[in-house]
């Protein structure tokens, strides 16, 4: 395996990790921002209030995108496995 091939594999792995995790993280961030804004407006500064809505939003988004997520991971894995003979 050449250094360029190793770099390409690492780049693909990082890209897939970002692509797969981004929707869940964005959902948590948006809900956290909305809860934070609501807490600032009402001056309720309880840290545990934001935890449950963020978790619920993240689980909901994860359950909605799970088929797409699995498809991306299977495609990536198949690509890696199919390239094994070429790297030997």
C-alpha positions as CSV (number, residue, x, y, z in Angstrom):
1,X,0.0,0.0,0.0
2,X,1.4,3.3,-1.0
3,X,1.3,6.3,1.3
4,X,-1.2,8.0,-1.0
5,X,-3.5,5.1,-0.8
6,X,-3.3,5.1,3.0
7,X,-4.1,8.9,3.0
8,X,-7.0,8.3,0.8
9,X,-8.4,5.6,3.0
10,X,-8.0,7.8,6.1
11,X,-9.7,10.7,4.2
12,X,-12.6,8.6,3.2
13,X,-13.0,7.2,6.8
14,X,-13.0,10.8,8.2
15,X,-15.5,12.0,5.6
16,X,-17.9,9.1,6.3
17,X,-17.6,9.6,10.0
18,X,-18.5,13.3,9.6
19,X,-21.3,12.5,7.1
20,X,-22.9,9.9,9.4
21,X,-22.6,11.9,12.6
22,X,-23.5,15.3,11.4
23,X,-27.3,15.0,11.3
24,X,-27.5,13.8,14.9
25,X,-25.0,16.4,16.1
26,X,-26.8,19.2,14.3
27,X,-30.1,18.1,15.8
28,X,-28.7,18.2,19.3
29,X,-27.1,21.5,18.7
30,X,-30.3,23.1,17.3
31,X,-32.4,21.8,20.2
32,X,-29.7,22.9,22.7
33,X,-29.6,26.3,21.2
34,X,-33.4,26.7,21.4
35,X,-33.5,25.4,25.0
36,X,-30.6,27.8,25.9
37,X,-32.5,30.7,24.3
38,X,-35.6,29.8,26.2
39,X,-33.7,29.5,29.4
40,X,-32.1,32.9,28.8
41,X,-35.4,34.5,28.1
42,X,-37.1,33.0,31.2
43,X,-33.9,33.3,33.4
44,X,-34.2,29.6,34.4
45,X,-30.6,28.4,34.5
46,X,-31.1,24.7,35.3
47,X,-28.5,22.6,33.4
48,X,-30.6,19.4,33.4
49,X,-33.6,20.9,31.6
50,X,-31.7,20.9,28.3
51,X,-30.5,17.3,28.6
52,X,-33.8,15.4,28.0
53,X,-35.0,17.3,24.9
54,X,-31.5,17.1,23.3
55,X,-31.4,13.3,23.8
56,X,-35.0,12.9,22.5
57,X,-34.2,15.0,19.4
58,X,-31.0,13.1,18.7
59,X,-32.7,9.7,19.1
60,X,-35.6,10.8,16.9
61,X,-33.2,12.0,14.1
62,X,-31.1,8.8,14.5
63,X,-34.2,6.7,14.1
64,X,-35.3,8.7,11.0
65,X,-31.9,8.5,9.2
66,X,-30.9,5.0,10.3
67,X,-31.7,3.4,6.9
68,X,-29.6,6.1,5.1
69,X,-26.8,5.7,7.7
70,X,-26.7,2.0,7.3
71,X,-26.6,2.3,3.5
72,X,-23.6,4.7,3.7
73,X,-21.7,2.4,6.1
74,X,-22.4,-0.7,4.1
75,X,-21.2,1.0,0.9
76,X,-18.1,2.2,2.6
77,X,-17.4,-1.3,4.0
78,X,-18.0,-3.0,0.7
79,X,-15.6,-0.5,-1.0
80,X,-12.9,-1.3,1.6
81,X,-13.4,-5.0,1.3
82,X,-13.3,-5.0,-2.5
83,X,-10.0,-3.0,-2.4
84,X,-8.2,-5.5,-0.2
85,X,-6.9,-7.7,-3.1
86,X,-5.6,-4.6,-4.9
87,X,-3.6,-3.5,-1.9
88,X,-1.7,-6.8,-1.4
